[in-house]
Amino acid sequence: MRLAFLAWNTFGSADRELFAEQARYAWDLDPKQLATLAIGLNATNAVRAALVGDTAATSAFERLVEQLKAGS
């Protein structure tokens, strides 16, 4: 995920779809770790894009990002 976040701006649409699949898998495995990594690499928008269409996951991600940024 770290490398994908770093390369996000170079991805075309096919690469972004592959990334989205991996990001959703990472979200299912460990949301806090994914959010922490995304915050640290300033890549939260990439995760948001991956979670589009999943309202529950998107809301949970936003709450988690807020908590992590607040230091909780």
C-alpha positions in Angstrom: 0.0 0.0 0.0 2.8 2.4 0.8 4.3 2.1 -2.7 0.9 2.5 -4.3 0.2 5.6 -2.3 3.5 7.1 -3.3 2.8 6.3 -7.0 -0.9 7.3 -7.0 -0.3 10.4 -9.2 1.3 8.3 -11.9 -1.5 5.7 -12.1 -3.9 5.5 -15.1 -7.4 4.3 -14.7 -6.6 0.6 -14.9 -3.9 1.0 -12.2 -6.2 3.0 -10.0 -8.9 0.3 -10.2 -6.3 -2.3 -9.1 -5.3 0.0 -6.3 -8.9 0.4 -5.3 -9.3 -3.4 -5.0 -6.2 -3.6 -2.8 -7.3 -0.6 -0.7 -10.7 -2.2 0.0 -9.0 -5.4 1.0 -6.7 -3.5 3.3 -9.7 -1.7 4.7 -11.3 -5.0 5.5 -8.2 -6.4 7.1 -7.0 -3.4 9.2 -8.9 -0.1 8.9 -6.7 1.7 11.5 -3.5 0.7 9.9 -4.7 1.8 6.4 -5.9 5.1 7.7 -2.7 5.7 9.6 -0.6 5.0 6.5 -2.9 7.2 4.3 -2.7 10.1 6.8 1.1 9.8 7.1 1.6 9.8 3.3 -1.1 12.5 2.7 -3.1 9.9 0.6 -6.5 10.0 2.3 -8.1 11.0 -1.0 -6.8 7.8 -2.6 -8.6 5.7 0.0 -11.7 7.9 -0.3 -11.7 7.1 -4.1 -11.3 3.4 -3.4 -14.3 3.4 -0.9 -16.7 5.3 -3.2 -20.0 3.5 -3.3 -19.6 1.9 0.1 -21.3 4.5 2.3 -20.7 2.6 5.6 -17.0 2.2 4.9 -16.6 5.8 3.7 -18.3 7.1 6.9 -16.2 4.8 9.1 -13.0 5.9 7.3 -13.9 9.6 7.8 -14.5 9.1 11.5 -11.3 7.1 11.9 -9.3 9.8 10.1 -10.7 12.5 12.4 -9.9 10.4 15.5 -6.4 9.7 14.4 -5.7 13.3 13.5 -7.0 14.4 16.9 -4.7 11.9 18.5 -7.2 9.5 19.8 
